[in-house]
């Protein structure tokens, strides 16, 4: 029998995934608090999950969300006078045109206005393909869509990221009444 989260199931040993502590040692410090070690509880959106998925490793969650749904990436970019558009965050764009990331589902126009105020410069959220994501983030043109799996190192981390994506999609389905394919 094949399971969706084989490494996570082994670590959980019968307990709920949310009770499992999974240590993450990112390849670079997070952008807000500069953390070099975090403990995630799969599917639990707390300070550690927000720090990891909103402040440095959002692309992991966005890739897992896209893998599960096929939805377009949502590229958050701000305008720098000297450099043009600079990416700052990524999520996915739902079929209803909303932006979904670790913090939930957002109205794109409202979030764009909030971020423009926060950054003090024009900000946009644009839908994008994997090619757009590669170009925006500086990945090589021959980077495969599942590149993010190799960035994780430990196989359990892929399960954890996929489980976070599944949890967010479940919440999205419950709150919007829309099925996720």
TIRO-2110 file (N, C-alpha, C; in Angstrom, 1 decimal):
// TIRO-2110
0.8, -1.2, 0.0, N, 1, A
0.0, 0.0, 0.0, CA, 1, A
0.9, 1.3, 0.0, C, 1, A
0.6, 2.2, -0.9, N, 2, A
1.4, 3.4, -1.0, CA, 2, A
0.6, 4.5, -0.3, C, 2, A
1.3, 5.3, 0.5, N, 3, A
0.7, 6.4, 1.2, CA, 3, A
1.1, 7.7, 0.7, C, 3, A
0.4, 8.7, 1.0, N, 4, A
0.7, 10.1, 0.5, CA, 4, A
1.9, 10.7, 1.2, C, 4, A
2.0, 10.4, 2.5, N, 5, A
3.1, 11.0, 3.3, CA, 5, A
3.9, 9.9, 4.0, C, 5, A
4.6, 9.0, 3.3, N, 6, A
5.2, 7.8, 3.9, CA, 6, A
6.2, 8.2, 5.0, C, 6, A
7.0, 9.2, 4.8, N, 7, A
8.1, 9.5, 5.8, CA, 7, A
7.4, 10.2, 7.0, C, 7, A
6.4, 11.0, 6.8, N, 8, A
5.7, 11.6, 7.9, CA, 8, A
4.9, 10.5, 8.7, C, 8, A
4.3, 9.6, 8.0, N, 9, A
3.6, 8.5, 8.7, CA, 9, A
4.5, 7.7, 9.6, C, 9, A
5.7, 7.4, 9.1, N, 10, A
6.7, 6.7, 9.9, CA, 10, A
7.1, 7.5, 11.1, C, 10, A
7.3, 8.8, 11.0, N, 11, A
7.7, 9.6, 12.1, CA, 11, A
6.6, 9.8, 13.1, C, 11, A
5.3, 9.8, 12.6, N, 12, A
4.2, 10.0, 13.5, CA, 12, A
3.9, 8.7, 14.3, C, 12, A
4.2, 7.6, 13.8, N, 13, A
4.0, 6.3, 14.5, CA, 13, A
2.6, 6.2, 15.1, C, 13, A
1.6, 6.6, 14.3, N, 14, A
0.2, 6.5, 14.7, CA, 14, A
-0.4, 7.7, 15.3, C, 14, A
0.4, 8.7, 15.7, N, 15, A
-0.2, 9.9, 16.3, CA, 15, A
-0.5, 10.9, 15.2, C, 15, A
-1.4, 11.9, 15.5, N, 16, A
-1.7, 12.9, 14.4, CA, 16, A
-0.5, 13.6, 13.9, C, 16, A
-0.4, 13.9, 12.6, N, 17, A
0.8, 14.6, 12.1, CA, 17, A
1.1, 15.9, 12.8, C, 17, A
0.0, 16.6, 13.2, N, 18, A
0.2, 17.9, 13.9, CA, 18, A
1.0, 17.8, 15.2, C, 18, A
1.1, 16.6, 15.7, N, 19, A
1.8, 16.4, 17.0, CA, 19, A
3.3, 16.1, 16.7, C, 19, A
3.7, 15.8, 15.5, N, 20, A
5.1, 15.5, 15.1, CA, 20, A
5.9, 16.8, 15.1, C, 20, A
7.1, 16.7, 15.6, N, 21, A
8.0, 17.9, 15.5, CA, 21, A
9.0, 17.5, 14.5, C, 21, A
9.1, 18.4, 13.4, N, 22, A
10.1, 18.2, 12.4, CA, 22, A
11.0, 19.3, 12.3, C, 22, A
12.3, 19.0, 12.6, N, 23, A
13.3, 20.1, 12.5, CA, 23, A
13.7, 20.4, 11.1, C, 23, A
13.7, 21.7, 10.8, N, 24, A
14.1, 22.2, 9.5, CA, 24, A
15.3, 23.1, 9.7, C, 24, A
16.4, 22.8, 9.0, N, 25, A
17.6, 23.6, 9.0, CA, 25, A
17.7, 24.2, 7.6, C, 25, A
17.2, 25.4, 7.4, N, 26, A
17.2, 26.0, 6.0, CA, 26, A
18.6, 26.3, 5.5, C, 26, A
18.7, 26.3, 4.2, N, 27, A
20.0, 26.5, 3.6, CA, 27, A
20.5, 28.0, 3.8, C, 27, A
19.6, 28.9, 4.1, N, 28, A
20.0, 30.2, 4.4, CA, 28, A
19.0, 30.7, 5.5, C, 28, A
19.4, 31.7, 6.3, N, 29, A
18.5, 32.1, 7.4, CA, 29, A
17.2, 32.7, 6.8, C, 29, A
16.2, 32.6, 7.6, N, 30, A
14.9, 33.3, 7.2, CA, 30, A
15.1, 34.8, 7.1, C, 30, A
14.2, 35.4, 6.4, N, 31, A
14.4, 36.9, 6.1, CA, 31, A
13.9, 37.8, 7.2, C, 31, A
13.0, 37.4, 8.1, N, 32, A
12.5, 38.3, 9.2, CA, 32, A
13.4, 38.2, 10.4, C, 32, A
13.5, 36.9, 11.0, N, 33, A
14.2, 36.8, 12.2, CA, 33, A
15.6, 36.1, 12.0, C, 33, A
16.0, 35.8, 10.8, N, 34, A
17.3, 35.2, 10.6, CA, 34, A
17.5, 33.8, 11.2, C, 34, A
16.4, 33.1, 11.3, N, 35, A
16.5, 31.7, 11.9, CA, 35, A
17.2, 30.7, 11.0, C, 35, A
18.0, 29.9, 11.6, N, 36, A
18.7, 28.9, 10.9, CA, 36, A
18.3, 27.5, 11.4, C, 36, A
17.3, 27.4, 12.2, N, 37, A
16.7, 26.2, 12.7, CA, 37, A
15.3, 26.5, 13.1, C, 37, A
14.3, 25.7, 12.7, N, 38, A
13.0, 25.8, 13.1, CA, 38, A
12.4, 24.4, 13.3, C, 38, A
11.4, 24.4, 14.1, N, 39, A
10.6, 23.2, 14.4, CA, 39, A
9.2, 23.4, 13.8, C, 39, A
8.8, 22.6, 12.8, N, 40, A
7.5, 22.7, 12.3, CA, 40, A
6.6, 21.5, 12.8, C, 40, A
5.4, 21.8, 12.9, N, 41, A
4.4, 20.8, 13.2, CA, 41, A
3.5, 20.7, 12.0, C, 41, A
3.6, 19.6, 11.2, N, 42, A
2.9, 19.6, 9.9, CA, 42, A
1.4, 20.1, 10.0, C, 42, A
1.1, 21.0, 9.2, N, 43, A
-0.3, 21.6, 9.1, CA, 43, A
-0.6, 22.6, 10.1, C, 43, A
0.3, 22.8, 11.1, N, 44, A
0.0, 23.8, 12.1, CA, 44, A
0.6, 25.2, 11.7, C, 44, A
-0.3, 26.1, 11.5, N, 45, A
0.2, 27.5, 11.1, CA, 45, A
0.4, 28.3, 12.4, C, 45, A
1.7, 28.3, 12.8, N, 46, A
2.1, 29.1, 14.0, CA, 46, A
3.3, 30.0, 13.6, C, 46, A
3.9, 30.6, 14.6, N, 47, A
5.0, 31.5, 14.3, CA, 47, A
6.1, 30.8, 13.5, C, 47, A
6.5, 29.6, 13.8, N, 48, A
7.6, 28.9, 13.0, CA, 48, A
7.2, 28.7, 11.6, C, 48, A
5.9, 28.2, 11.4, N, 49, A
5.5, 28.0, 10.0, CA, 49, A
5.4, 29.3, 9.2, C, 49, A
4.9, 30.4, 9.9, N, 50, A
4.9, 31.7, 9.2, CA, 50, A
6.3, 32.2, 8.9, C, 50, A
7.2, 32.0, 9.8, N, 51, A
8.6, 32.5, 9.6, CA, 51, A
9.2, 31.7, 8.4, C, 51, A
9.0, 30.4, 8.3, N, 52, A
9.6, 29.6, 7.3, CA, 52, A
8.9, 29.9, 5.9, C, 52, A
7.6, 29.8, 5.9, N, 53, A
6.8, 29.9, 4.6, CA, 53, A
6.5, 31.3, 4.1, C, 53, A
6.6, 32.3, 5.0, N, 54, A
6.3, 33.7, 4.6, CA, 54, A
7.6, 34.5, 4.5, C, 54, A
8.7, 34.1, 5.1, N, 55, A
9.9, 34.9, 5.2, CA, 55, A
11.1, 34.2, 4.7, C, 55, A
11.0, 33.6, 3.5, N, 56, A
12.2, 33.0, 2.9, CA, 56, A
12.0, 31.8, 2.1, C, 56, A
11.0, 30.9, 2.5, N, 57, A
10.9, 29.7, 1.8, CA, 57, A
9.4, 29.5, 1.3, C, 57, A
8.8, 30.6, 0.9, N, 58, A
7.5, 30.6, 0.4, CA, 58, A
7.4, 29.8, -0.9, C, 58, A
8.5, 29.8, -1.7, N, 59, A
8.5, 29.1, -2.9, CA, 59, A
8.3, 27.6, -2.8, C, 59, A
8.7, 27.0, -1.6, N, 60, A
8.5, 25.6, -1.4, CA, 60, A
7.0, 25.3, -1.3, C, 60, A
6.3, 26.1, -0.5, N, 61, A
4.9, 25.9, -0.3, CA, 61, A
4.1, 26.2, -1.6, C, 61, A
4.5, 27.2, -2.3, N, 62, A
3.9, 27.6, -3.6, CA, 62, A
4.0, 26.4, -4.6, C, 62, A
5.2, 25.8, -4.6, N, 63, A
5.5, 24.7, -5.5, CA, 63, A
4.6, 23.5, -5.2, C, 63, A
4.4, 23.2, -3.9, N, 64, A
3.6, 22.1, -3.4, CA, 64, A
2.1, 22.4, -3.7, C, 64, A
1.7, 23.7, -3.6, N, 65, A
0.3, 24.0, -3.9, CA, 65, A
0.0, 23.9, -5.4, C, 65, A
1.0, 24.3, -6.2, N, 66, A
0.8, 24.2, -7.6, CA, 66, A
0.9, 22.8, -8.0, C, 66, A
1.7, 22.0, -7.4, N, 67, A
1.8, 20.5, -7.7, CA, 67, A
0.4, 19.9, -7.5, C, 67, A
-0.2, 20.3, -6.4, N, 68, A
-1.5, 19.7, -6.0, CA, 68, A
-2.7, 20.2, -6.9, C, 68, A
-2.6, 21.4, -7.4, N, 69, A
-3.8, 22.0, -8.1, CA, 69, A
-3.6, 22.3, -9.5, C, 69, A
-2.3, 22.6, -9.9, N, 70, A
-2.1, 23.1, -11.2, CA, 70, A
-2.3, 24.6, -11.4, C, 70, A
-2.7, 25.3, -10.3, N, 71, A
-3.0, 26.7, -10.3, CA, 71, A
-1.7, 27.5, -10.6, C, 71, A
-1.9, 28.7, -11.2, N, 72, A
-0.8, 29.6, -11.5, CA, 72, A
-0.1, 30.1, -10.2, C, 72, A
1.2, 30.3, -10.4, N, 73, A
1.9, 30.9, -9.3, CA, 73, A
1.4, 32.4, -9.2, C, 73, A
1.4, 32.9, -7.9, N, 74, A
1.1, 34.3, -7.7, CA, 74, A
2.4, 35.0, -7.3, C, 74, A
3.0, 35.8, -8.1, N, 75, A
4.3, 36.4, -7.9, CA, 75, A
4.0, 37.8, -7.3, C, 75, A
4.5, 38.0, -6.1, N, 76, A
4.4, 39.3, -5.4, CA, 76, A
5.7, 40.0, -5.7, C, 76, A
5.5, 41.2, -6.3, N, 77, A
6.7, 42.0, -6.7, CA, 77, A
6.5, 43.4, -6.3, C, 77, A
7.6, 44.1, -6.0, N, 78, A
7.5, 45.5, -5.7, CA, 78, A
8.5, 46.3, -6.6, C, 78, A
8.1, 47.5, -6.9, N, 79, A
8.8, 48.3, -7.8, CA, 79, A
10.0, 49.1, -7.2, C, 79, A
11.2, 48.8, -7.7, N, 80, A
12.4, 49.5, -7.2, CA, 80, A
12.8, 50.5, -8.3, C, 80, A
12.9, 51.8, -8.0, N, 81, A
13.2, 52.8, -9.0, CA, 81, A
14.4, 52.4, -9.9, C, 81, A
15.5, 51.9, -9.2, N, 82, A
16.7, 51.7, -9.9, CA, 82, A
16.7, 50.3, -10.6, C, 82, A
15.9, 49.3, -10.1, N, 83, A
16.0, 48.0, -10.6, CA, 83, A
14.8, 47.4, -11.2, C, 83, A
13.7, 48.1, -11.2, N, 84, A
12.4, 47.6, -11.8, CA, 84, A
11.7, 46.7, -10.8, C, 84, A
11.0, 45.8, -11.3, N, 85, A
10.2, 44.9, -10.5, CA, 85, A
11.1, 43.8, -9.8, C, 85, A
10.9, 43.7, -8.5, N, 86, A
11.7, 42.8, -7.7, CA, 86, A
10.7, 41.8, -7.0, C, 86, A
10.9, 40.5, -7.1, N, 87, A
10.0, 39.6, -6.4, CA, 87, A
10.3, 39.6, -4.9, C, 87, A
9.2, 39.4, -4.1, N, 88, A
9.4, 39.4, -2.7, CA, 88, A
8.7, 38.2, -2.0, C, 88, A
7.7, 37.6, -2.8, N, 89, A
7.0, 36.5, -2.2, CA, 89, A
6.3, 35.8, -3.3, C, 89, A
5.9, 34.5, -3.0, N, 90, A
5.1, 33.8, -4.0, CA, 90, A
4.1, 32.9, -3.3, C, 90, A
3.0, 32.7, -3.9, N, 91, A
1.9, 31.8, -3.5, CA, 91, A
1.3, 31.3, -4.8, C, 91, A
0.0, 31.0, -4.8, N, 92, A
-0.7, 30.6, -6.0, CA, 92, A
-1.9, 31.4, -6.1, C, 92, A
-2.5, 31.5, -7.4, N, 93, A
-3.7, 32.2, -7.7, CA, 93, A
-4.8, 31.2, -7.8, C, 93, A
-5.9, 31.3, -7.0, N, 94, A
-7.0, 30.3, -7.0, CA, 94, A
-7.8, 30.6, -8.3, C, 94, A
-8.7, 29.6, -8.6, N, 95, A
-9.6, 29.8, -9.8, CA, 95, A
-10.4, 31.1, -9.7, C, 95, A
-10.7, 31.5, -8.5, N, 96, A
-11.5, 32.8, -8.3, CA, 96, A
-10.6, 34.0, -8.3, C, 96, A
-9.3, 33.8, -8.6, N, 97, A
-8.4, 35.0, -8.7, CA, 97, A
-7.9, 35.5, -7.4, C, 97, A
-8.0, 34.7, -6.3, N, 98, A
-7.5, 35.2, -5.0, CA, 98, A
-6.1, 34.6, -4.9, C, 98, A
-5.3, 35.2, -3.9, N, 99, A
-4.0, 34.8, -3.6, CA, 99, A
-3.9, 33.9, -2.4, C, 99, A
-3.3, 32.7, -2.5, N, 100, A
-3.3, 31.7, -1.4, CA, 100, A
-1.8, 31.5, -1.1, C, 100, A
-1.5, 31.7, 0.2, N, 101, A
-0.2, 31.4, 0.8, CA, 101, A
-0.4, 30.9, 2.2, C, 101, A
0.7, 30.8, 3.0, N, 102, A
0.7, 30.3, 4.3, CA, 102, A
-0.3, 31.0, 5.2, C, 102, A
-0.6, 32.3, 4.9, N, 103, A
-1.5, 33.1, 5.7, CA, 103, A
-2.9, 33.0, 5.3, C, 103, A
-3.2, 32.2, 4.3, N, 104, A
-4.6, 31.9, 3.9, CA, 104, A
-4.9, 32.5, 2.5, C, 104, A
-6.1, 32.7, 2.3, N, 105, A
-6.6, 33.2, 1.0, CA, 105, A
-7.0, 34.7, 1.0, C, 105, A
-6.4, 35.4, 0.1, N, 106, A
-6.5, 36.9, 0.2, CA, 106, A
-7.1, 37.5, -1.1, C, 106, A
-7.9, 38.5, -1.0, N, 107, A
-8.3, 39.3, -2.1, CA, 107, A
-7.0, 40.0, -2.7, C, 107, A
-6.7, 39.8, -3.9, N, 108, A
-5.5, 40.3, -4.5, CA, 108, A
-5.4, 41.8, -4.5, C, 108, A
-6.5, 42.5, -4.8, N, 109, A
-6.4, 44.0, -4.8, CA, 109, A
-6.2, 44.5, -3.4, C, 109, A
-6.9, 43.9, -2.4, N, 110, A
-6.7, 44.3, -1.0, CA, 110, A
-5.3, 44.0, -0.5, C, 110, A
-4.8, 42.9, -0.8, N, 111, A
-3.4, 42.5, -0.4, CA, 111, A
-2.4, 43.4, -1.1, C, 111, A
-2.6, 43.7, -2.3, N, 112, A
-1.7, 44.6, -3.1, CA, 112, A
-1.7, 46.0, -2.4, C, 112, A
-2.8, 46.5, -2.1, N, 113, A
-2.9, 47.8, -1.4, CA, 113, A
-2.2, 47.8, -0.1, C, 113, A
-2.4, 46.7, 0.7, N, 114, A
-1.7, 46.6, 2.0, CA, 114, A
-0.2, 46.5, 1.9, C, 114, A
0.2, 45.7, 0.9, N, 115, A
1.7, 45.6, 0.7, CA, 115, A
2.3, 46.9, 0.1, C, 115, A
1.6, 47.6, -0.7, N, 116, A
2.1, 48.8, -1.2, CA, 116, A
2.3, 49.8, -0.1, C, 116, A
1.4, 49.8, 0.8, N, 117, A
1.5, 50.7, 2.0, CA, 117, A
2.7, 50.2, 2.9, C, 117, A
2.8, 48.9, 3.1, N, 118, A
3.9, 48.4, 4.0, CA, 118, A
5.2, 48.6, 3.4, C, 118, A
5.4, 48.4, 2.1, N, 119, A
6.7, 48.5, 1.4, CA, 119, A
7.0, 50.0, 1.1, C, 119, A
6.0, 50.8, 1.0, N, 120, A
6.2, 52.2, 0.6, CA, 120, A
6.6, 52.4, -0.8, C, 120, A
6.2, 51.4, -1.6, N, 121, A
6.4, 51.5, -3.1, CA, 121, A
5.4, 50.6, -3.8, C, 121, A
5.2, 50.9, -5.1, N, 122, A
4.2, 50.1, -5.8, CA, 122, A
4.4, 48.6, -5.7, C, 122, A
3.4, 47.9, -5.6, N, 123, A
3.5, 46.4, -5.5, CA, 123, A
2.4, 45.8, -6.3, C, 123, A
2.7, 44.6, -6.9, N, 124, A
1.7, 43.9, -7.7, CA, 124, A
1.8, 42.4, -7.4, C, 124, A
0.7, 41.7, -7.7, N, 125, A
0.6, 40.3, -7.6, CA, 125, A
0.2, 39.8, -8.9, C, 125, A
1.1, 39.2, -9.6, N, 126, A
0.8, 38.7, -11.0, CA, 126, A
0.8, 37.2, -11.1, C, 126, A
-0.2, 36.7, -11.9, N, 127, A
-0.2, 35.3, -12.1, CA, 127, A
1.0, 34.9, -13.0, C, 127, A
1.6, 33.7, -12.7, N, 128, A
2.7, 33.3, -13.5, CA, 128, A
2.8, 31.8, -13.7, C, 128, A
3.5, 31.4, -14.7, N, 129, A
3.8, 30.0, -15.0, CA, 129, A
5.1, 29.7, -14.3, C, 129, A
5.5, 28.4, -14.4, N, 130, A
6.7, 28.0, -13.9, CA, 130, A
7.9, 28.7, -14.6, C, 130, A
7.8, 29.0, -15.9, N, 131, A
8.8, 29.7, -16.6, CA, 131, A
8.9, 31.1, -16.0, C, 131, A
7.8, 31.7, -15.6, N, 132, A
7.8, 33.1, -15.0, CA, 132, A
8.5, 33.0, -13.7, C, 132, A
8.2, 32.0, -12.9, N, 133, A
8.8, 31.8, -11.6, CA, 133, A
10.3, 31.6, -11.7, C, 133, A
10.7, 30.8, -12.7, N, 134, A
12.2, 30.6, -12.9, CA, 134, A
12.9, 31.9, -13.2, C, 134, A
12.3, 32.6, -14.1, N, 135, A
12.9, 33.9, -14.6, CA, 135, A
12.9, 34.9, -13.4, C, 135, A
11.8, 35.0, -12.7, N, 136, A
11.7, 36.0, -11.6, CA, 136, A
12.7, 35.6, -10.4, C, 136, A
12.9, 34.4, -10.1, N, 137, A
13.7, 34.0, -9.0, CA, 137, A
15.2, 33.7, -9.4, C, 137, A
15.4, 33.7, -10.7, N, 138, A
16.8, 33.5, -11.2, CA, 138, A
17.2, 32.0, -11.3, C, 138, A
16.2, 31.1, -11.4, N, 139, A
16.5, 29.7, -11.6, CA, 139, A
16.9, 29.5, -13.0, C, 139, A
17.7, 28.5, -13.3, N, 140, A
18.2, 28.2, -14.6, CA, 140, A
17.0, 27.8, -15.5, C, 140, A
17.1, 28.0, -16.8, N, 141, A
16.1, 27.7, -17.7, CA, 141, A
15.8, 26.2, -17.8, C, 141, A
16.7, 25.4, -17.5, N, 142, A
16.5, 23.9, -17.5, CA, 142, A
16.1, 23.3, -16.2, C, 142, A
15.7, 24.2, -15.2, N, 143, A
15.3, 23.7, -13.9, CA, 143, A
13.9, 23.0, -14.1, C, 143, A
13.8, 21.8, -13.6, N, 144, A
12.5, 21.1, -13.7, CA, 144, A
11.5, 21.6, -12.7, C, 144, A
10.2, 21.4, -13.0, N, 145, A
9.2, 21.9, -12.1, CA, 145, A
9.2, 21.2, -10.7, C, 145, A
9.8, 20.1, -10.5, N, 146, A
9.9, 19.5, -9.2, CA, 146, A
11.2, 19.7, -8.5, C, 146, A
11.9, 20.8, -9.0, N, 147, A
13.2, 21.2, -8.4, CA, 147, A
13.2, 21.3, -6.9, C, 147, A
12.1, 21.8, -6.4, N, 148, A
12.0, 22.1, -5.0, CA, 148, A
12.2, 20.9, -4.1, C, 148, A
11.9, 19.7, -4.6, N, 149, A
12.1, 18.5, -3.8, CA, 149, A
13.5, 18.2, -3.5, C, 149, A
14.4, 18.6, -4.5, N, 150, A
15.8, 18.4, -4.2, CA, 150, A
16.4, 19.4, -3.3, C, 150, A
15.7, 20.5, -3.1, N, 151, A
16.2, 21.6, -2.2, CA, 151, A
16.0, 21.3, -0.7, C, 151, A
15.2, 20.2, -0.5, N, 152, A
14.8, 19.9, 0.9, CA, 152, A
15.8, 19.0, 1.6, C, 152, A
16.5, 18.2, 0.9, N, 153, A
17.4, 17.3, 1.6, CA, 153, A
16.8, 16.1, 2.2, C, 153, A
16.1, 16.2, 3.3, N, 154, A
15.4, 15.1, 4.0, CA, 154, A
14.1, 14.8, 3.3, C, 154, A
13.8, 13.5, 3.0, N, 155, A
12.5, 13.2, 2.4, CA, 155, A
11.3, 13.5, 3.2, C, 155, A
11.4, 13.5, 4.6, N, 156, A
10.3, 13.9, 5.4, CA, 156, A
9.9, 15.3, 5.2, C, 156, A
10.8, 16.2, 4.8, N, 157, A
10.5, 17.6, 4.6, CA, 157, A
9.5, 17.8, 3.4, C, 157, A
9.7, 17.0, 2.3, N, 158, A
8.7, 17.0, 1.2, CA, 158, A
7.4, 16.7, 1.7, C, 158, A
7.3, 15.6, 2.5, N, 159, A
6.0, 15.2, 3.1, CA, 159, A
5.4, 16.4, 3.9, C, 159, A
6.2, 17.1, 4.7, N, 160, A
5.7, 18.2, 5.6, CA, 160, A
5.2, 19.3, 4.7, C, 160, A
5.9, 19.7, 3.7, N, 161, A
5.5, 20.8, 2.8, CA, 161, A
4.2, 20.4, 2.1, C, 161, A
4.2, 19.2, 1.6, N, 162, A
2.9, 18.7, 0.9, CA, 162, A
1.8, 18.7, 1.9, C, 162, A
2.0, 18.3, 3.1, N, 163, A
0.9, 18.3, 4.1, CA, 163, A
0.4, 19.7, 4.4, C, 163, A
1.3, 20.6, 4.5, N, 164, A
0.9, 22.0, 4.7, CA, 164, A
0.1, 22.5, 3.6, C, 164, A
0.5, 22.2, 2.3, N, 165, A
-0.3, 22.5, 1.2, CA, 165, A
-1.7, 21.9, 1.2, C, 165, A
-1.8, 20.6, 1.5, N, 166, A
-3.0, 19.9, 1.6, CA, 166, A
-3.9, 20.5, 2.7, C, 166, A
-3.3, 20.9, 3.8, N, 167, A
-4.1, 21.6, 4.9, CA, 167, A
-4.7, 22.9, 4.5, C, 167, A
-3.9, 23.7, 3.8, N, 168, A
-4.3, 25.0, 3.3, CA, 168, A
-5.5, 24.8, 2.3, C, 168, A
-5.3, 23.8, 1.4, N, 169, A
-6.3, 23.5, 0.4, CA, 169, A
-7.6, 23.0, 1.0, C, 169, A
-7.5, 22.3, 2.1, N, 170, A
-8.7, 21.8, 2.8, CA, 170, A
-9.4, 23.0, 3.4, C, 170, A
-8.7, 23.9, 4.0, N, 171, A
-9.3, 25.1, 4.6, CA, 171, A
-9.9, 25.9, 3.5, C, 171, A
-9.2, 26.1, 2.4, N, 172, A
-9.7, 26.9, 1.3, CA, 172, A
-11.1, 26.3, 0.8, C, 172, A
-11.1, 24.9, 0.6, N, 173, A
-12.4, 24.3, 0.2, CA, 173, A
-13.5, 24.5, 1.2, C, 173, A
-13.2, 24.4, 2.5, N, 174, A
-14.2, 24.6, 3.5, CA, 174, A
-14.8, 26.0, 3.5, C, 174, A
-13.9, 27.0, 3.4, N, 175, A
-14.3, 28.4, 3.6, CA, 175, A
-14.9, 28.9, 2.3, C, 175, A
-14.6, 28.3, 1.2, N, 176, A
-15.2, 28.9, -0.1, CA, 176, A
-16.2, 28.0, -0.7, C, 176, A
-16.3, 26.8, -0.2, N, 177, A
-17.3, 25.8, -0.7, CA, 177, A
-16.9, 25.3, -2.1, C, 177, A
-15.7, 25.6, -2.5, N, 178, A
-15.1, 25.1, -3.8, CA, 178, A
-14.3, 23.9, -3.6, C, 178, A
-14.5, 22.9, -4.5, N, 179, A
-13.7, 21.7, -4.5, CA, 179, A
-12.4, 22.0, -5.1, C, 179, A
-11.4, 21.4, -4.5, N, 180, A
-10.0, 21.5, -5.1, CA, 180, A
-9.8, 20.2, -5.8, C, 180, A
-9.5, 20.3, -7.1, N, 181, A
-9.2, 19.1, -7.9, CA, 181, A
-8.0, 18.4, -7.5, C, 181, A
END
